[in-house]
Amino acid sequence: MSNDMYTTALNDTLTEIKKICPDINYSFIFTKNGTIIAGNGEAADTLMKKTVHSFQSLTEKAVVIGGLQTFSINGEKGKLHISRINDMYLAVTTSPHADTTYLHSVTNVIVPTVLKLLENIAPTPLQFTSSQQLVVDTLTGFFTGDSVQIDDTHLKEWSQHLNGKNVNEVELETIGGKKTQCGVKKINDPKRQGKELILIPEKTCRALQTKKGELVKVKPVAS
């Protein structure tokens, strides 16, 4: 099963859940690294990415207490609930008066069941995605150069799926749609490794109109 077919199956699942629970405004499924793989409703792409980024920031802080499995916000204009399902997360927004108990009983049965069925059909449909959503951190200093830095795990994963070719250049795309290509190296600072960061020189950040803490989409450039 291709990634497109996998995504279509999950989109159809979210559509059916919305029919069962009409109080849902929109819903989407995303992976640990922040990749949005399916969605239903009228949520803007930028809004979904900001939601994912905020949730990832919370999960990083929650590691010291054993991790974060669910997260809920009740507001005057609606509710947001994010729950972990297998190795992914389901985000759902509803009207203020939605029956969340009923909603959770539906989503906690249907979505895991569909994911299990898809896993049985194709065990590794989403293990590799060419792009990663990473959190911006800045590189400063006279000798920073023009290259960005990311975790070596991403470089090795890309290389593996590019038949062993080294990844020397990547394309960056901001939430606002600005793009650029630049060289890439692995992060050498142990304190910033393993945190899903991308270290970008300050002048590149200014050109992209992005700043520390924001999300950018990163993918390898075929040579």
N, C-alpha and C positions, 0 to 999 in steps of 0.2 A: 504494500500500500504506500503510495507517495505521500509526501507531506501535505500536498494540496488536498488529497482525498481525506486524510486524517483531520485536517482543519475543517473541511466541509462537514464531516461527521459531527464534530464538536459544535460547530455553528448551528447545525440542525437540532442538536440536543438542547442548546440554550434557547433556541426558538420555541421548541415544544414546551420547555419549562415555563417560558413567558406566557404561553397559552394557558397553562395550568394555573399559573400565578400572575394574573394580569396587573398586580400592583408593582411588578418589577419595571423599573425604568430602563435600565440596561445592565448587562452582565458581561464579564469576560474572564478568560482563563489565561494565566501567565505562568512562566517557569521561574525557578529560583534565580536565574540570572537576569530576570526582568523582561524576557521576550514574551510579547503578547501573541498567543497562538490562535485564539478564537474569541469572537465577541458577538453580542446581539444587542440591538438598541441604537440610540442616536448619540451616543457619547463621542465627543471629538477625540481624535487620536492623541492630541496634546494632553487632554484631561486624563485619559487612561494612563499615559506615561508618567504624569505627575503623581497620580495615585500610587502607581507601582513604586516610583522612586521614594515617596514618603514612607510606604510600607517597608521597603528594603532598609531604610534608615532605622526604623523601629526594630526590625529583626536583628540588625547588627548590635543594637544596644541591649536587646533582650537575651543575647547569648549567655550572659553571666547568670541568668536565672533559669536557664534550661531551654531557651527558645520560645518562639511565639507561634502558636498553632491557629489561633483565631483572633480577629480584631473587629470591633463594632463601634460605630458612631451613630447616635440618635440626635438628629437635628430638627429644627422647626420645619424645614422644607423637605426632609426625607431622611432615609437611613442608609448607611453603608455597612456591609458585612463582608469580611474577607476570611476565608477558611482554607486550611490546607487539605488537599485531596491527593493522596499518594505523594508524588514528588512535585506537584504543581499547586497552584492557588486559584481559587474561584472568588472573584469579586462581584458583589451584587448590590445595586442601589435600588431602593424602593420608595414608594410614597410614605409619608409620615405615619399613616395609620395601617400599614401592612401587617398581616399576621405573620410575624417572623418565625414563630414556632412551626407553623404549617410550612412556610417556605423552606426552613432548614430541613424538615423531615423529607421534603421532596428532593431538594438538591443533594442531600447527603445519601440518598439512595440511587437516584438516576445517574448523576455524573460519575461516581465511582464505578457503577455497573458498566457504563459505556466505555470508560477508560480501560477497564479490565477486558472487555470484549475486543477493543482495538489492540490491546497488548497481545492478546492471544493470536490475533490475525497477523500482526506485524510487530514483533517485540521491540524493534528499535526505530520507530518512525521519526522520532524527534531528538535523537541523541546528538545529531550534529546540525547546527544552523550556522550559515556562513557569517551572520552578523551577531554582535553582542551589544547589549546596552550597558554601558559602564558609567560610573560616576566621575565627574571631572575633578581633578586636583591639579594644582599649578606647579610648573617647574620654574624656578627662579635662579638667577646667577649668570655670570658672564659666560660660563662654559656649558650652558644647557643645550645649545645647538638647536636644530630645527625638528628633530625627531620626537615623537611621543613615546611613552613607555607604558606597557601593559604587563599583566602577569604572564610568566613564561608558559603557564598551562594553556592559555588561549593560543599562543604561538605554536605550541607543539600539536594541539588539536587541529588547528588549521593545516599545519604541515602534513599531518597524517592523512587528512582527507584531500590533500592536493598532491598525492602520490610522492610524498617525501620532499617536496619543494620547500625551500626556506621562504618564510614570509618576511619580506624586507620593507613592504609598503602597505599602508592601510588607507581606507577612505573613512572620513568622519562626517557625520550628519547630525546637526543639532535638532532640537525639538522644533525650532523655527524654520527648519528646512535648509539652512546654510550648509554647504559641503566643501570639503577640501581633501586633498591627498597629501600624505607626508610619510617620511620614513618612520620605522617603528623599531623599538628595542625592548628588551625585558626590563622590568622594574628591578633595580639593584638594592633599593632601600628596604631592609627586612621589615621595618615598621609599617610600610605601605603595601607589602605583599599580601595576597590572599583576601583583599577587601573589595574586589571588583572595581578597582579604580583605573582611570586612565590619566597619566600625568602628561599635561600639555604645556608647552612653553607659553609664557605670558603673552607674547606677541601673536601667537596663533589663537589664543583665547580671545584676544581683542578683535582679530580679523573675523572670527566666527561669532562674535557677540555672545559668547558663553562665559560662564564663571564657575568658580569652585562650588561643588554641590549639585550642579545640574547634570542631567543625563545626556549622553551622546551615543549615537549608534555607530559601531565600529565594525568594519568588515575588511578582509584581506583583498588586496588588489592583485589580480592575476598578472604574472610577468610573462 
